[in-house]
């Protein structure tokens, strides 16, 4: 039982440097810390992507409609429309040539 548990942990930490990959106790601590760092960085990456999406959408709205992001989101919520920022950015920046998104924005902005 102990041997298999130790082997499993040492296999998980095989790419680490020094005793972090050879000594069970230190490898276990290093693995726990690595998992914590991975979770923190996943959350941080999500926040960075969301910030990037909001700034890109804000730029698109300011250039084409003279409206900022906050006013647009308030108008959407006033019409009970719930859409993620990533989807809005995709519609605005990637599908902007279809004019469908532009018509939708014009309708929402007229109301506010």
N, C-alpha and C positions, 0 to 999 in steps of 0.2 A: 504494500500500500504506500509506504513512505517513498520507496524507490520510484514508483511510477509518478507520484506527485512531484517529486524533485525533478525527474526527467522531463516532465511536462513543462514545469516552470523554466528550466534551463533551456528547453527548446524554444520557448516563447521569447527568451532574452538572448538568443544566440547572436544577434547582430550588435549587442552592446559592447562597450569597451572595458577592458580590465576585469576586475572581480565582479563587475555587474553582470557578467555572462557566465561565470564559472562557480561562484560561491552562492549557494541556495538562498541564504538569508538576505544577502545584499541584492541578489537578482530579484527576489520577491519584492523588496522595497523599491527597486528601480522600476519594476513592471507596474506597480501600483502608481508610482509617480508619473510614469509615461502615460498611463490611462487617464490620469487627471489632466495632464497637459493636453492630451488629444481632445478630450471633451471641451476644455476651455477654448482651444483653438477652433473647434468646430463652431462653437457659439460665436466666437469673434468673427469668423469668416462669414457667417450668416448676417451679422450686423453690418459688416463692411459691404456685402453685396446689396443689402437693403438700402444703405446710404447711397451707394452708387446708382441704384435704380431710381431713387428719389431725385437725385441731382440731375440725372439724364432726363427724366420726365419733366422736371422743373424747367430745364433749359429748353426743351421742345415746346412746352406750353408758353413760356415767355416769348420765344422767337415767333411763334405762329399765331398766338391768340392774345397776347398782352395780358395774360393771367398767370399768377404764380400757382405753385403746387397746393398751397393751403386753401386757396379759394376754390380750386378745382375739386379737391377732396371733400370740402364742405358741401359743394353743390352735389357731388355724387351721393353723399350721405343723406342730403335733403330729399333725394329721389329714391332712397332706400336701395341703392346699388352697392353691393359688397364685392369688390374685386381686389385681388392682391396687387401690390405695387409692381411685382415682376411681370405680371400679365399686362398691366397698363403700359409698362415700358416696352414690352414686346410689341404691343399694338401700335404704340406711338412711333417707335424708332425703326422697327423692322417692317411693319405693314403700313407705313405711312403713305405709300403710293396708292392704296386702295380707296382712299378718301372716305371710307366708312367710318373710321375712327374720328376723322375731322368733323364729319357731320354729327356724330354722337357728342363730341365735345361742344360743338356750337349749340346744340340743343340744351345741354346741361348748363352752359354758361349764361344763356339767355334768361334762365329762370332766377339767377341770383343777382 
